[in-house]
């Protein structure tokens, strides 16, 4: 089984349909029972907040989030986020801490954020940017 961690930079493209390559990538992952697609619970909050800001229906974010496994945020995740170096924005650190908490060094981090990609690779994760995929 391959675990794919979707961060908010990819999640928002998937929610809005703004990247056909990301949508194709995601559909392929979801069609393969050998894949596990996960994210932090913070993804749903970020998506709902963005929907509210943009005047979109927040239920779309809830439905998207229901399709993947969400990792709850607790003290362990927050403490891991505090330890991540080099510096990342707080929500990005929570995303990477969520991947670390899984204890799966083979997890693939899907991100469209260059800084997140650099730090994730520094932590030993393989990364993919399905937004930029050809």
Secondary structure, 3 states (H helix, E strand, C coil): CEEEEECHHHHHHHHHCCCHHHHHHHHHHHHCCCEEEEEECHHHHHHHHHHHHHCCCCHHHHHHHHCCEEECCCHHHHHHHHHCCCCCCHHHHHHHHHHHHHCCCCCEEECCCHHHHHHHHHCCCEEECCCCCC
